[in-house]
Amino acid sequence: MNIRSTLLTCAAIVAASFTLTSRASADEATLGQPVPDFSLQGADGKTHALSDYKGKFVVLEWTNPKCPFVHKFYDSGTMQKLQGEETGKGVVWLRVNSSAPGHEGAQTPAEAAAYEKSHHVASTETLLDPTGKVGHEFHATNTPQMFVINKEGKLIYAGGIDDKASPDPADIATAKNYVTAALDEAMAGQAVTVSSAPPYGCSVKYAD
């Protein structure tokens, strides 16, 4: 089995097992409910709280710089373009790296800042979650995995970035992007048609 087939098989297994859990506590993110606040260190070395962006649409993008599925979107410039377009509309875009120290993709603030510069990242900030606490609160299982929060602080989308569970950049052009669709509908005062979809990609490299 070649590398592409292996990646697709792994992604399919993860996607097939995906379900949104019911709200177990106030510290877990659940669709249609206010999300828990959190504070994390950014690539700029400063602490950033989700509550700092109260009243704004927020996108959370779980990421891992070593993941082939993340490379799909960054090497093609697709993710940076999406970030620039949405932040240009006033959306806050936060990249979250929950890779634990010593695990694939883990970054220090300086390493995250260097990645932002070399890859022309256009997000609002990159946040580091080395303990995995925030990742577990949002049930983040994959990279990339996306979450959209509305102006009222409620989770309105959770899941894969699009409907093409593939590491091939050629598939981006024909994919339906669930993040932009959710933002467009919510900004227009409409209900989000697709509020959840199976996440795909590499597993988040938690310590546990």
N, C-alpha and C positions, 0 to 999 in steps of 0.2 A: 504494500500500500504506500503511495507517495505521500509527501508532506501535505499537499493540498487536500487529499482525500481524508487524511487523518484529522486535519483541522476541521473540515466540514463535518466529519462524524462526531467529533467532540462537541462542536457547536450544536449539532442536532440533538445530542443526548441532553445537553444542558437545557436547551430550549424546550424539549419535550417534558422535562421534569419541573418546569417553572410554574408556580402558582403564587398569587399574591396572598399572603397570610392575613387572617383577620386581625384586627387591632387587639394586641395583647396588653399594651400599657401605653401610658402617655409618652414613653420614650421610644416608640416605634412609629415609623411613617406608614400611613395607610391612605389609599386613594379616597379622595373626598373629604379628608380630615386635615386639620391643621398639623403641619409637620413639627417635630421637635426642634428646638433651637440648638445650636451647637457653636463652639468656638474652636478654630484650628489655626495653626501657624501657616502663614503663606510663604510663597517663594521670595517675597520681599522681606521676610524675617519678622513681620508684624503679625499680631493675632487678629483674625477676622471672625466675626460672629454673623450667623445667618440673619439675626435680628437687625444687623446694621442696614439691611436692605429691605426693611419693612415697607410695604406699599408698592413694591416693584415685582414684576415677573422675574423669576429666577430659574435658570437651568443649572442642574447639577450633572456633570459629566464624569463618571468614574473612568479613570485612565491608568495605563501602565505603559511606559515608553518602550518596553521590550516586547509587547504583545503584537503579533502579526496583524490582528484585526484592528488595532489602534494605528499601526503603520499604514493600513489601507486608507484611512481617512487623513492622516497627516502627511504622508509622502505624496499624496495626490493634491494636497492643499484644500481638500473639501472641508475638513473640520474648521480650519482657520477662516475659510470663506463664510461658513455658517456662523461662527463666532462673531465675525466682523459685521455681518448683516444684522444679526439679532441685537448685539450691543448698540449698534447704530440706531435701533428703535427704542433704546432705553432698557433693554433686557439685561439683567445681571447674569453673567455666565461664569460659573465656578467649576474649575476642574478639580477633582478630588482623587488623590493617590493614596490608597489604603494598603499598599504593599508594605509588609513589615520589614524592619531592618534585617538585612541578611537574606532577604527573599528577592526574587526577580522583580525588577522595576522600582525598588525602593530608592528614594531620593532624599538628599538633604536640601534645605532651602537653596543653597548655592547651586546645587546640581539642577534643581527644578528651574531656577532662574536662567541658567545656561541653556537648558532645553528650550525654554520659552523663546529665548533670543535666537538660537540656531534654527528653530522651526517656525519662526515668525508667528507664534501663538497670539491670537487676538482675543483671548478670554479676559474677563475682568480680573481674575486671580487664579493661581494654582494653590490649592490647599493640601497640606500633608496630614494624613491620618494614620500614623505608624502603629497605633494601638488597635486600629480597626473598629473602634467604638462607633464612630459615625457610620461607617460602612455597614455594620451589623444593624444599626438603628433603621437604616434605609433598605435593608435586605439586599444590598448590592452584592451580586454574585459574579458579575462578568465585567470585562473591559472590552469595548466601551459599553457602558450602561447609562441610560439617561432618565432624568427625573425633571418634571416641569412643575413649578409652584406658582400659583396665581397671586394676584395682588393682595388677596385676603390671607395669604399664607397657607393655602390648602394645596394638597398634592392633586394635580389634575392629569398627569401622565407619568407612567413608570414602565420601563422596559427597554427593548432594543431601539437603536436609533432609526432603523428602517426594517423593511420586510425582506431583505436579502442577506441571509445568514451565511456570508461568504467572506473570505479574506481578499478576494479579487477586486481591485479598484474598478475594473471594467463593469462591475455590476452596479456601481453607484448611480450611473446615469438612468437606469431603468427602475431603480428602487423608489418606494414610497417612503418619504421621510416623515416619521411620526412626530418628531419634535417640532418641526416647522409647522406641520398641520395643526398640532395642538395649540401652539402659540397664535397662529393666524386666527383660528376659530375663537379662542378665548379673548383675544384682543378685539375681536369684532362683536363680542358679547354673546357668542353662540356656545352651545354645549360642545364639548370635545367628543368627536365621533368615535375615535379610538383612544381610550384612556389607558390601556395596558396592552402590552405585547411581549412575547417571550424574549428575554435578553439573549444575546449570543456573543461569542468571543472567548477570550481566555478567562480562566477562573481568577477571581481576586486573590492575591497572594497574602492571605491573612497569616498571622502567627499561629492561630489555632484552627 
